[in-house]
Amino acid sequence: MTHGSKVASATVLSTPQFLSNFLQLDQRSFYKAMHGLHSIMKISKPKDAALPRLQFHHSSFHDFLLNSNRYGRFTISERGEIMDIVRSGIYWYEADAIHFHSHDGWAFDWDHKHDDLPGLLWVSDNRRFLSASIARFLEYGLFSGDFYIQWDTLDEHFLVLLSDLNFRSWYAWDVFLLARFCRLDPLTSTVGTAPLRDRLPDGQWILECFFIGHAVKSVIICRTKSPNLSHEFVYSLRCDQKPLEAQISQYEKCLLDIKWDEEEAKLKMK
């Protein structure tokens, strides 16, 4: 709720109806959860819930809700709030990927030309709009730089959630962003001290790979970059089957595009 402004350019996250569906709440549960907050924020009535945004009467109320010295037992945990958003985002990403993108391979359908997302709990005549809005948030806001957490200890419940994800249908870059957000050591369940790099440096031969997932649902994420071009190529390989011929051809084409020299890369990457 308090992070709505950070992703406002990408989504309607802070409209009551969108936020209710995103957090997997029906209309009654949503307004029950919002009970008692009318004194500090504007909350649209159900008939107007698809248009106006949830809005604090004053920007200072955001800080007030996060300050335990001022708000006492009603204080909102910023870490807990972020985790709620990420958990819900992962739920919808899985629903979208498994139901509609399991056969996309590397050609992920960003237009989402498919049926509406299953499991929306509060809809009127705008089911298509709500589904598209959730898809836009998953694309632009879910693992954005605004959602960083200082991991002092591992969140066991979150680790259980991660272990059950089917990364085979995920877009490769989004898997990397999730791993960066979690900052988990790829080989253990401990909190990493060195987060994955957002951007690979220019002027170097680079091939970085890591495993993520559990059993047949796991994938290998690889990032490839040459000193000849500034952009990198990110792709995923399923652990339960060999790469498709189309993927092999696409990978070979990408290596040509970035002017990859295998022999020189081996020497420089030693």
N, C-alpha and C positions, 0 to 999 in steps of 0.2 A: 504494500500500500504506500509506504513512504518512499519507495523507489520508483513510483510511477513516473515522475518527472524525468528520470534518467533515460527512459526508453520511450518517451512520448512521441518522438519523431518516427518511431518504427511501428507503433501499435496503438490501440485504444485500451491499453492495459488498465487504465484508471477509470474506465466507465464501469458502473456497478455490475451491469449484466456480463460484460466481458470478464471482469475480475472474478465474479462468482463462478462462472463456468471454468475459467482457467484453474481456480483453486478447487474445483470439483465439489462445489456447494450448490444446492438447489436454492431457489429464491428465499424460502422461509429460513433456511439455515444461515444464509448470507445476512439477512436483516437482523436475525437474532445475534449474530456475531458483532454487528455494527451498533447494537443497542447501547446507548449511553455515550456515544461519541458525537452526537449532534451538537454538543456545546463547543466543540473545537473544530468541526469540519462540516462542510456541506455534503449531504447525502441525498441523492435524487430519489424521488418516489418511484415505485415499481413501473408505473406507466411511462416514466421519462428515463428509465434506467439505461436505455441504449444510447442516449445522446450526451447529456452533460457528464462531466467527469467528477469523480470524488475530489474534493478540494478543501484544503485546510483554510480556515478563516484567516489565519496569519501564518507566514512561513516559519515563525519561531516555534509553532506547535510541533513541527517535525522533530526539532531538537528536544522539545519538552518530553515527547513520548519515549525518546531514547535515553533520557536522563533518569537514572534510578533514584538520585537524590531528590528529584522534584516530583516524580510520578509514582514512587514507591512500588508497591506490588503490581501495579498495572503497567509497569515499564515494558516496552517492546524490545526484545533482543534483536539487534541489527543482524547478528549472525543467524539467529533463528529465522528471521524474516527472509534473508537471502536464501537460506536452505529450503524454506517452504516454496519460494519461487522456483528454485532449481529443481526440486523434486517434482513439482507440478509440471514444469517444462519438460522434464525427462519423460513423465507419463504421457504427455501429448506427443512428444517426438516419437516415442515408441509406437503409439497408436497410429500415427501418420505413416511412419516408415514401414511397419509390419503389414498394415492393411493395404497400403497404396504404392509403396516404393520397393517392395521386396525383390522386384525383377529389374529395377533401374540400372543396377550395376554402377559403373562410374558415370553414367549419363543421368544424374539425378534430375528429376522433373521439378524444377523450381516454380513452374507455373501452377503446380498442384491441380491439374485438370482432372479431378476425380471427385468421387462422392464426398459428402460432408463427413466430418470427423464423427466417429461414434462416441456416445457417452456424454453428449452435452446435456446438462441438467436443467437449464433455464433458457428456453427459446420461445420466440414468437413467430414472426414471419421473416426473421433475419438469420436463419440457421447458416445459410451460405456465407453471409458477412462475418458471422462469428468464427466459422471454420477458417476463413481466409485470414482473419485478424490474428488468430492463434498461430497459423502457419507463418505469418510475417514476423511475429515476435520470436518464434523459434529460429527464424533465419537471421534476424538482425539484432536481437536483444538478449537472448537467453544466456549466452556465455560471453557477454561483452566485458570490456575492461572494468566496468562499474561493479561487477560481481566478483570481487576478490575477497577471500577470507583468510585471516591469519590462523593457520591450523596449528594449534598448540598440541592437540591430541587427535587421534584418529576418531572419526565419527563412525562407530560400529554399524549403526542403522543405515547410514549412507553407503558403507562398504557392502552391506548385504544387498542393497538396491543395485549397486554397480555390478555385483557378481551375477545378477540375473538378467542384465541387459543383453539384447540381441544386436550386437554391433555389426552384424553382417549386412543389415539394411541401412545403416547410417552412412551419411556423406562423410568422406574421409576427413575433411578439414574440421567438421564438427566433433568428430571423435578426438582429434588433437586438442581442440579447444576445451573439451570436457576434461581431458587428462591434465591440461595446463591448469584448469580451475581447481581440480582435486589436488594437484601437486603430489601425486603418489609415485613412489619409486616403482618403475615398471616391473622389477623383479620381486618386490616384497609388498607387504601391506602397510609399510611405514610411511610416515609423512616425509616427503622429499625436502631437502634443504636448498636445492637449486631448481627453481621452476623451469619447465621447458621454455626454450627461447621463442618469443613471439615471432621474431623475424630472423632469418638466417643471414649472416653477414655477406656482403658482396665480395667478389674477387677471390672466392675459394671454391674448391671442389668439395661438395658435401653430400653425404648419404647417411641419413639418420633413420633408424627404425626402432620401434618398440611394440611389444605385445600388450593388448588390453582385452579384458573379458574373461570368461570362464568356459572351459571345455569347448564344445563345438560352436558356441556363440562368439568365440573370441576372434580377433583379427590382428593382422600386423599392419601398422601404419608406417609408411615410409615417406620421407621428405628428401627430394633430390634437387640439387642446385649446382650450376657450373659458374665459373668466373666470367663466362661470356655474356650472360644475361642477368638482369636484376631479379627476375621473378623465379619462383620455385615451383616444383611439381609435387603435389601431395596425393597419395593414393593408398588404397587399402587392399589387403589380400586376405581372403577368408582362410581360416585354419582347417576347415572341413572339406575343402575341395581344391583341385588345381585351378590356376588362373584360366579363364576362358580365352580362346584364340583371339577374340575381339579385343580383350584387355591386353594381351601380349602385343598385338599390333599397335594398339593405342600407346602403350608404354614405349615401344620402339620409336614411334613417331615423335613422342615427347622428348626422348633422348636426342633425336636429330634436331628438334626445334631449339633445345638449349645447348646444342653443340657439345654433347657429352663425349669425352675422350677417355675410354676405360683405362688404357695403359697409364696415361698421365695422372688420372684420378687416383689410381692405386698407389702411385709413387707419392703423391702429395698428401694422401690421407693416412699414410703410415704413422 
